[in-house]
């Protein structure tokens, strides 16, 4: 597959890293020569320095025979024009654009507008992706990471093993014996900064971060077995009333069960806009780091604080201050992955990485075969892939124990005829089954082969 990636920032670089590692023909375009040089020096990609929307630049990047273009620059306008040029001049079959402006999104999400005027096949909205991730974190407050699969019937939960956890120092194979009816499986463990797919003999130790795939109906029981409390979030304070905070607040208002939310926003204009749009949410104008304002928002009575300003350090400090004031749960938006190791020492419970959510969303649309979802773990260390099993797939008709998966791959869940079942060794994988697989990044190409990658992705 020949792909042109416009924008060599964090998102563009990560997408290029994934695709080039899978032996695709990748060309990166950016008007910053330093970013292009970084990509070509560290990845097996070609690089072109120039404006992505210029036809001559796209021509030099190989647009005449490209299969896909991904427009992920920092400018919505450049991304839209790039897709238009790719369509009108070069007839590139697949066009993906990252857009931030709500005004553009409202128009482009209209099928009529998109079909007649804007040839974009897939629109990625970082703010909407991040807002969805934030709501998932709130739904599982004791998990540091969450994602849903199989139409919401299976959940990936990131859980930190703490003192008093009932399954600490227990070999994973014994969990099946101890909890025979539990439809959950540990698919990944991170210890001392290293992530891997565990063997049945591996144990969980205090301080480990583990990734558990659970049936939606077994989430509460899974959390309890791993020593986590399950409590409904009825009072939430949002620090940051921009696009992310506003989207989260609006979705909380739309829920059937009542969630009392308050928004704190430093910028008066943004605060006034949020107050005009929101109907049931109290909007406070001021600094989220102000202890007096936090007290006015009743932070000590809140079940969770969600810090989603556009400044990482502000989010972290606001979370620390909120927890010091008595808020039991703090979730922060973090763009810089090098700050993530500070989460634990600062007592921050969970974080959202916009880059990871955007990368996962884009990957979902460019995978081969019948792949329906992809979720990137950590700093692109592993992926969780949901796909339909094809009749031509090497795994079709085989029992899980007989499939020659790489060491860094585990099956987390299987759905047969709409019913999610636990992936035990004797379970047979059949054509039409939906399967969720945890795979270390280096093993993703082999997973795609097993899922039959010869199927065209259009």
Protein Blocks (a to p, Z undefined) as FASTA:
>chain_A
ZZddehjbfklmmmmmmmmmnopacddddfblklmmmmmmmpccdddeddfklmklmmmn
opmmcfbdcdfbfbfklmmmmmmmmmmmnopabacdddfblklmmmmmpmklmmmmmccf
bdcdfklmmmmmmmmmmmmmmbcbdcdeehhiaccddddddehiakgoiafklmmmmmmm
bccddfbdceehiacdddfkbccdehiacdddddfklmmmmmmmnopacdddfbdcdehj
bfklmmmmmmmmmpmbdcddddddfblklmmmmmmmpmkbccdeddfklmklmmmnomml
pfbdcdfbfbfklmmmmmmmmmmnopabdcdddfblklmmmmmmnopabdcdfklmmmmm
mmmmmcgcjbfbdcdehjhkbccddddddfklmkgopafklpccdfkbccfbdceehiac
dddfklccdehiacdddddfklmmmmmmmnopmbcfZZ
